Amino acid sequence: MVHLLTLLRGLPPAQLVAKANNVKLLTILFNMKSIDLNQLSRNENMTALMFAAKFGHIEACAAIIQMGHNVNFQNDQGMTALHYAGTYETLLHTLYVLCFTRYL
């Protein structure tokens, strides 16, 4: 089902699910080793965390970071998820706390 949606919308499964803020499905796909969290989408050049951050999905961001996403990962324009989260003050703070506590 998810792979069919990838063909229809041009997004890899991780980005599609993160964009929809579906943490449960993200977790299932991650546990099945079916997604690459650092994969960039073709058109938007964004990872799953970047999509979740862009749309202000705090729960999806937290889940993706806890799954081991490289929070410093940059796309071709040098953008990270924190750049996309910049318009959401609460999300930016949450990402900062999650990133900081992960590396303690």
URJOMO-V560307 format. One record per pair of residues at least 6 apart in sequence whose C-alpha atoms are under 8 Angstrom apart, sorted by the first residue. I is the first residue (numbers start at 1). GAP is how many residues later the second one is. Records with the same first field share a line. If there is no record, write none. Layout:
I: GAP ; GAP
This chain:
2: 11
3: 9 ; 10
5: 6 ; 8
6: 6 ; 7 ; 10
10: 31 ; 32 ; 33
11: 30 ; 31
12: 27 ; 29
13: 22
14: 12 ; 15 ; 21 ; 22 ; 23 ; 33 ; 34
15: 26 ; 31 ; 32 ; 33 ; 34 ; 36 ; 37
16: 32
17: 6 ; 8 ; 9 ; 31
18: 8 ; 30 ; 31 ; 33 ; 34 ; 39 ; 42 ; 43
19: 29 ; 32 ; 33 ; 36 ; 38
21: 31 ; 36 ; 38 ; 39
22: 38
23: 36 ; 37 ; 40
26: 34 ; 38
27: 36
29: 6
30: 37
37: 10 ; 11 ; 12 ; 27 ; 32
38: 9 ; 10 ; 31 ; 32 ; 35
39: 7 ; 8 ; 9
40: 6 ; 7 ; 8 ; 35
41: 6
45: 30 ; 31
46: 29
47: 28
48: 16
49: 11 ; 12 ; 15 ; 16 ; 20 ; 22 ; 32
50: 30 ; 31 ; 32 ; 34 ; 35
51: 30
52: 6 ; 8 ; 9
53: 8 ; 28 ; 29 ; 31 ; 32 ; 38
54: 27 ; 30 ; 31
56: 29 ; 32 ; 35
57: 34
58: 33 ; 36 ; 37
61: 34
62: 33 ; 36
65: 6 ; 33 ; 34
66: 36
71: 9 ; 10 ; 28
72: 8 ; 9
73: 7 ; 8
74: 6
82: 10 ; 13
85: 6 ; 7
86: 6
